[in-house]
Amino acid sequence: MTSFFITGTDTNIGKTVIAAALVYKFNATYWKPIQTGAVEGTDTDFVRNILALPENRIISPAYTYNPPLSPHLAAALENKEITLERLVFPAVQPIIVEGAGGIFVPINNSLQIIDLIEKFLLPVIVVAGTQLGTINHTLLTLYALQNKGFAVKGVVLNGGPQFGIRATIEHFSGVQVLGEIPRYESLETRTIQAIASNIDA
């Protein structure tokens, strides 16, 4: 299967860039069900524009909020609540679904992103950085996903190779690192294409 749920160890970790690369790699449809921070632009617009995708390969978010906050807080500011019932999985394959923040980010007062992963049951790709502390954050994320019995396809390290990080994550988690993506000064279509070629998914 070449449909995946893209999550991360943190916010602003590079999930959207990796999602765009996978959309390109598999000629897939893109969907970010919950979008916050829309006041600064949306991830859907970024993927659409950088890949020049036709509208039939973009699915609009079910929820969009302007404040750059956790989904449950962004919704609360508008006196609304996000429900899983409205997050209906699209009848399209292949599809790349991007989460919001990490797996324990709340989407309402009782559910988190990990519950959305459980609903969709797609293989998960975890995007992680390469800064100090990423081993702990990545292993915690992988442990939580594995503890729920989810299929974890692998990890993409976004930030370039760093001594020992890849080997340590693979050793302690048993999960493959699918690629080590360098830092780019700017993002263009050809950049996304280059990233796609460096992800072994």
C-alpha positions in Angstrom: 0.0 0.0 0.0 1.3 3.5 -0.9 -1.1 5.4 1.3 0.3 6.7 4.6 -0.5 8.8 7.6 2.2 11.4 8.2 2.8 12.4 11.8 5.7 14.0 13.6 7.6 14.2 16.8 6.7 17.9 17.1 5.1 20.8 15.3 7.1 22.5 12.5 9.2 19.4 12.1 8.7 19.1 8.3 5.7 16.9 8.0 4.2 18.9 5.1 7.4 18.8 3.1 7.7 15.1 3.5 4.0 14.7 2.8 4.4 16.7 -0.4 7.4 14.5 -1.4 5.3 11.3 -0.9 2.4 12.8 -2.9 4.9 13.4 -5.7 6.5 10.0 -5.3 3.3 8.0 -5.4 1.2 10.3 -7.6 -1.1 10.4 -4.6 -3.9 12.7 -3.3 -3.2 14.9 -0.4 -5.4 15.5 2.7 -4.8 17.4 5.9 -8.1 16.8 7.8 -7.4 19.4 10.5 -5.6 22.7 9.8 -4.7 25.3 12.3 -2.6 28.4 11.8 -4.4 29.2 8.6 -3.7 32.9 9.2 -0.1 32.1 8.1 -1.2 30.1 5.1 -2.3 26.4 4.9 -0.4 23.3 4.3 -2.9 22.3 1.7 -2.1 25.4 -0.3 1.6 24.8 0.0 1.3 21.2 -1.3 -1.1 22.3 -4.1 1.2 25.1 -5.3 4.6 23.5 -5.0 3.5 20.5 -6.9 1.0 22.3 -9.2 -1.6 19.7 -8.3 -5.0 19.6 -10.0 -8.0 20.0 -7.7 -8.9 16.3 -7.9 -5.7 15.4 -6.1 -6.4 17.8 -3.2 -9.0 17.2 -0.5 -9.9 20.3 1.5 -9.5 20.1 5.3 -12.6 19.1 7.3 -11.7 21.8 9.9 -9.7 25.0 9.3 -8.8 27.5 12.0 -6.8 30.6 11.9 -4.9 30.6 15.2 -1.6 28.7 15.3 -2.7 26.6 18.2 -3.5 23.0 19.1 -6.7 21.9 17.3 -8.8 21.7 20.5 -7.7 25.2 21.5 -8.2 26.7 18.0 -11.7 25.3 17.8 -12.5 26.4 21.4 -11.7 30.0 20.4 -14.6 29.8 17.9 -16.9 27.9 20.3 -16.7 24.8 18.1 -15.6 21.2 18.6 -13.8 18.8 16.3 -15.5 15.4 16.0 -14.3 12.2 14.5 -17.6 11.6 12.9 -17.0 14.5 10.5 -13.5 13.1 9.6 -14.7 10.6 7.0 -11.9 8.9 5.2 -12.0 9.7 1.4 -12.7 6.9 -1.0 -9.5 7.5 -3.0 -6.1 5.6 -3.2 -3.3 6.3 -2.9 -3.6 9.1 -0.4 -1.2 10.9 1.9 -2.9 12.1 5.1 -1.1 14.6 7.2 -1.8 15.0 10.9 -1.5 18.1 13.1 1.5 18.3 15.3 2.5 15.1 17.2 0.4 12.0 18.0 -0.7 13.3 21.5 -1.9 16.7 20.3 -5.6 17.0 21.4 -8.3 17.4 18.8 -11.0 17.8 21.4 -11.3 17.3 25.2 -11.2 13.5 24.9 -9.4 12.6 21.7 -6.0 13.1 20.3 -4.3 12.7 16.9 -3.4 9.1 17.8 -7.2 8.4 17.8 -7.5 9.7 14.3 -4.6 7.4 13.3 -6.6 4.5 14.8 -9.7 5.5 12.9 -8.0 5.6 9.5 -5.6 2.6 10.1 -3.1 3.7 7.5 0.6 2.8 7.8 2.3 5.6 9.7 5.4 7.5 8.7 7.0 9.5 11.5 8.9 12.7 10.7 11.6 13.7 13.2 14.3 16.3 13.4 18.0 15.7 14.0 18.5 18.2 16.8 19.6 17.2 20.3 16.7 15.4 22.0 15.2 13.9 18.9 16.2 10.3 19.9 14.0 10.5 23.0 11.1 12.2 21.2 11.2 9.8 18.3 11.4 6.6 20.4 8.5 7.8 22.6 6.4 8.4 19.5 7.3 5.0 18.0 6.7 3.2 21.3 3.2 4.8 21.6 2.3 3.8 18.1 3.7 0.3 18.4 1.9 -0.2 21.8 -1.4 0.5 20.0 -0.5 -2.1 17.4 -0.3 0.3 14.5 1.7 -0.4 11.4 4.7 1.9 11.4 6.3 2.1 8.0 9.3 4.0 9.2 10.9 7.3 10.2 12.1 10.1 8.0 14.9 12.3 9.6 14.5 15.8 8.5 17.6 17.9 9.0 20.5 16.0 7.5 22.6 13.1 8.8 23.9 13.4 12.4 26.2 10.9 14.0 24.5 7.9 15.5 20.9 9.1 15.4 19.7 6.8 12.6 21.4 3.7 14.1 20.2 4.4 17.6 16.6 4.9 16.5 16.6 1.7 14.5 18.4 -0.3 17.2 16.0 0.6 20.1 12.7 0.7 18.1 13.2 -1.9 15.4 11.8 0.6 13.0 13.6 1.5 9.7 14.7 5.0 9.0 13.4 5.6 5.5 15.6 8.6 4.7 17.8 11.4 6.0 16.8 14.7 4.4 19.2 17.6 4.4 18.3 21.1 5.2 17.4 23.2 2.1 17.8 27.0 1.9 14.6 27.2 -0.2 11.9 24.9 -1.3 11.0 24.5 -4.9 9.3 21.8 -7.0 12.7 20.2 -7.8 13.6 20.2 -4.1 10.5 18.2 -3.3 11.3 15.8 -6.2 14.9 15.4 -4.7 13.5 14.7 -1.3 11.1 12.1 -2.8 14.0 10.2 -4.4 15.7 10.0 -1.0 12.8 8.4 0.9 12.8 4.6 0.8 9.0 4.1 1.2 
